[in-house]
Every structure is written in C-alpha cells, then in structure tokens.
Amino acid sequence: MLNVAVLCSKRAPGLEALRERVHVACVLDRQLPRGHDREDFDAATASLLLPYDVDAVILLGYLYILTDPMLETFPGRILNVHDSDLTLRNDDGSPRYPGLHATCDAINAGEHETRSCVHLVTRHLDAGPVLARSNAFPVAPFVSVAAVRGEQDIVRAYAYAQREWMMRSTWGALASEALGRLIPQKVAA
C-alpha cells in the first residue's frame, strides 16, 4: 500500500477521505516562525519526513512555497491540492489562478464555476502538471453581480465558502486519484 506524508498549516482538509484510500504515515502541521529562513525550514521539514520512508508528500492546506531542500529530497513525489482549475492558463502558459486567493480571483475574473486540482509541485508556483481535477462547483449568480459591483466583502465571504465546499467534498478523493496516476503500482496493491 502507498505510504504518504501530509503537510498542512493548521488543518488538513480532506484528510479523512484520503486516509480511507492510502496509508497516511504522518501529518505535519508546519508553520514558519517569523524570521526563519525558508530553505532551513524546508530542510528541517524534509528531515522530519525521512524516517517515515514515504512514497509521496501531499500538501493539504499548506501555505508555503516549497524550496530546494524539499523538492530535492522528494523529487517528483510532492503533490499539492489547490483550489482552482490549474488547466486554465494565461497566454504565456502560466496558471490563470495561482496562489492563496485563487477561488476569489476566479470569481472576480467572472468565472461561472470553480474547481480544485492536484498538481505535481515544481519550483514554479502552482505550475506543475495537473494530475486530477474536480467536478465543477457553480458560482451563484448573486456573487457574480457582487463581483461586478465591487462588493468585495460578499465575494470574499462566498469565495471562502466555495473553497470550503470544494475542500470537504473533493480533496481527499482528488489526492488519492492523483497518487494513483503518480505511483499506480502501489495504489493498486
């Protein structure tokens, strides 16, 4: 059976659904202390994960961009669950809705639905290959109107609720699906 580690920041949405599908060896709630170096923090995180002999690392609600110490310790084996459709791209090929405010950004841009994706983590923010994508979650018409009117309090509140809806209903299953594509022989075992 596949052996995975989960990195989160305060909570890991979809963790229970993921545990139903794969063996979760450890869950690390990591929060970068003020003034600490990112690479040192990632080196320490990698050191904490090594004894678990994990096949993959999954980022569930993890708020930090990984640096070389993590990427080099687990090459091609780190997956991020993200709250936007990363198959949507800008003209230059970059993801249309990267980062921490992706759901809100999509709604403000006039998208009529949102999705979550799981992608392979690379050095570029939310730009790695997409391995799984959720079903569509429609945006309520009143929110589209609020976005046009610039009523950001309504948009932000709705975007938070939309993200929660996506996280709770799809993230564990999406992570499992992506793991099956990344390491199929272990998921099938």
C-alpha positions as CSV (number, residue, x, y, z in Angstrom):
1,M,0.0,0.0,0.0
2,L,1.1,3.5,-0.7
3,N,2.7,5.3,2.2
4,V,2.2,9.1,2.2
5,A,3.0,12.1,4.4
6,V,0.7,15.1,4.6
7,L,1.9,18.7,5.2
8,C,-0.6,21.2,6.3
9,S,-0.8,24.6,8.0
10,K,-3.3,24.4,10.9
11,R,-5.7,21.9,9.2
12,A,-5.7,19.3,6.5
13,P,-9.0,19.4,4.6
14,G,-9.8,16.1,3.0
15,L,-7.5,14.1,5.3
16,E,-10.2,11.6,6.5
17,A,-11.2,10.8,2.9
18,L,-7.5,10.4,2.0
19,R,-7.0,8.0,4.9
20,E,-9.7,5.8,3.6
21,R,-7.7,5.3,0.4
22,V,-4.0,5.3,1.3
23,H,-1.8,4.8,4.4
24,V,-1.0,8.2,5.9
25,A,2.3,7.7,7.7
26,C,2.4,11.1,9.3
27,V,0.7,14.5,9.3
28,L,2.9,17.5,10.0
29,D,1.3,20.8,10.8
30,R,4.1,23.2,9.8
31,Q,4.0,27.0,10.4
32,L,7.1,29.0,9.6
33,P,8.2,31.1,12.6
34,R,8.9,34.7,11.9
35,G,12.4,35.5,10.8
36,H,13.3,31.9,9.8
37,D,14.9,31.1,6.5
38,R,12.6,29.2,4.1
39,E,15.3,26.8,2.9
40,D,16.3,26.0,6.5
41,F,12.7,25.4,7.4
42,D,12.2,23.1,4.4
43,A,15.4,21.2,5.2
44,A,14.1,20.6,8.7
45,T,10.8,19.5,7.3
46,A,12.4,17.1,5.0
47,S,14.5,15.7,7.9
48,L,11.3,15.1,9.9
49,L,9.7,13.2,7.0
50,L,12.7,11.0,6.0
51,P,12.3,8.4,8.8
52,Y,8.7,7.7,7.6
53,D,10.0,6.3,4.2
54,V,7.1,7.9,2.3
55,D,6.3,7.3,-1.3
56,A,4.9,10.8,-1.7
57,V,4.2,14.0,0.2
58,I,0.8,15.7,-0.2
59,L,0.2,19.3,0.6
60,L,-3.3,19.8,2.1
61,G,-3.9,23.4,3.1
62,Y,-0.2,24.0,3.2
63,L,0.5,27.7,3.0
64,Y,4.2,27.8,1.9
65,I,6.0,27.6,-1.4
66,L,8.5,24.7,-1.2
67,T,12.2,25.3,-1.8
68,D,15.0,23.1,-3.0
69,P,15.6,21.1,0.2
70,M,12.1,19.6,0.0
71,L,12.0,19.4,-3.8
72,E,15.3,17.6,-4.0
73,T,14.6,15.2,-1.1
74,F,11.3,14.1,-2.7
75,P,11.8,14.7,-6.5
76,G,8.6,14.2,-8.5
77,R,6.8,12.9,-5.4
78,I,5.2,16.1,-3.9
79,L,1.6,16.8,-4.8
80,N,-0.4,20.0,-4.0
81,V,-4.1,20.2,-3.7
82,H,-5.1,23.6,-5.0
83,D,-8.4,25.4,-5.0
84,S,-8.6,26.5,-8.7
85,D,-8.7,25.0,-12.1
86,L,-5.0,24.9,-13.0
87,T,-5.8,23.7,-16.5
88,L,-6.8,27.3,-17.2
89,R,-3.8,29.2,-18.5
90,N,-2.7,32.7,-19.4
91,D,-1.3,33.4,-22.9
92,D,2.2,32.9,-21.6
93,G,1.3,29.4,-20.3
94,S,1.3,30.4,-16.6
95,P,-1.6,29.3,-14.4
96,R,-4.5,31.8,-14.5
97,Y,-5.4,31.4,-10.8
98,P,-2.3,30.5,-8.7
99,G,-1.7,31.3,-5.0
100,L,-3.7,31.6,-1.8
101,H,-6.6,33.6,-3.2
102,A,-7.3,31.5,-6.3
103,T,-11.1,31.0,-5.7
104,C,-11.7,34.7,-5.0
105,D,-9.5,35.6,-8.0
106,A,-11.5,33.3,-10.3
107,I,-14.8,34.7,-9.1
108,N,-13.6,38.3,-9.5
109,A,-12.5,37.4,-13.0
110,G,-16.0,36.4,-13.9
111,E,-15.7,32.6,-13.9
112,H,-19.1,30.9,-13.5
113,E,-17.6,27.8,-11.8
114,T,-14.6,26.8,-9.8
115,R,-12.7,23.5,-9.5
116,S,-9.9,22.1,-7.4
117,C,-6.9,20.4,-8.8
118,V,-4.0,18.3,-7.7
119,H,-0.7,19.0,-9.4
120,L,2.9,17.9,-9.1
121,V,4.9,20.5,-7.2
122,T,7.7,22.2,-9.1
123,R,9.8,25.3,-8.4
124,H,7.2,27.4,-10.1
125,L,4.1,28.4,-8.1
126,D,1.1,26.1,-9.0
127,A,2.6,25.4,-12.4
128,G,3.3,21.7,-12.3
129,P,1.4,19.1,-14.3
130,V,-2.2,18.6,-13.2
131,L,-2.9,15.0,-12.2
132,A,-6.5,15.3,-11.1
133,R,-9.3,17.8,-11.4
134,S,-12.6,18.0,-9.5
135,N,-16.1,18.4,-10.9
136,A,-17.4,21.9,-11.4
137,F,-18.7,23.9,-8.5
138,P,-21.1,26.6,-9.8
139,V,-20.7,30.2,-8.7
140,A,-24.1,31.7,-7.5
141,P,-25.3,34.5,-9.8
142,F,-25.7,37.0,-7.0
143,V,-21.9,36.6,-6.3
144,S,-21.1,37.3,-9.9
145,V,-23.2,40.5,-9.6
146,A,-21.4,41.4,-6.4
147,A,-18.0,41.0,-8.1
148,V,-19.1,43.3,-10.9
149,R,-20.3,45.9,-8.4
150,G,-17.0,45.7,-6.5
151,E,-18.7,44.3,-3.3
152,Q,-15.6,42.5,-2.2
153,D,-16.9,41.6,1.3
154,I,-19.6,39.5,-0.4
155,V,-17.1,38.0,-2.9
156,R,-14.6,37.1,-0.2
157,A,-17.2,35.5,2.1
158,Y,-18.6,33.5,-0.8
159,A,-15.1,32.5,-2.1
160,Y,-14.3,31.2,1.4
161,A,-17.5,29.1,1.5
162,Q,-16.9,27.9,-2.1
163,R,-13.4,26.8,-1.2
164,E,-14.6,25.0,1.9
165,W,-17.3,23.2,-0.2
166,M,-14.6,22.1,-2.7
167,M,-12.1,21.0,0.1
168,R,-14.6,19.0,2.1
169,S,-16.3,17.2,-0.8
170,T,-13.3,16.5,-3.2
171,W,-9.8,17.0,-1.8
172,G,-9.2,13.5,-0.3
173,A,-10.6,11.7,-3.3
174,L,-8.6,14.0,-5.7
175,A,-5.4,13.4,-3.8
176,S,-5.9,9.7,-4.0
177,E,-6.7,9.9,-7.7
178,A,-3.5,11.9,-8.4
179,L,-1.5,9.4,-6.3
180,G,-2.9,6.6,-8.5
181,R,-1.5,8.4,-11.6
182,L,1.8,9.2,-10.0
183,I,2.5,5.8,-8.4
184,P,-0.1,3.4,-9.9
185,Q,1.6,0.1,-8.9
186,K,1.5,1.0,-5.2
187,V,-2.1,2.3,-5.1
188,A,-3.4,-0.8,-6.8
189,A,-1.6,-3.1,-4.4
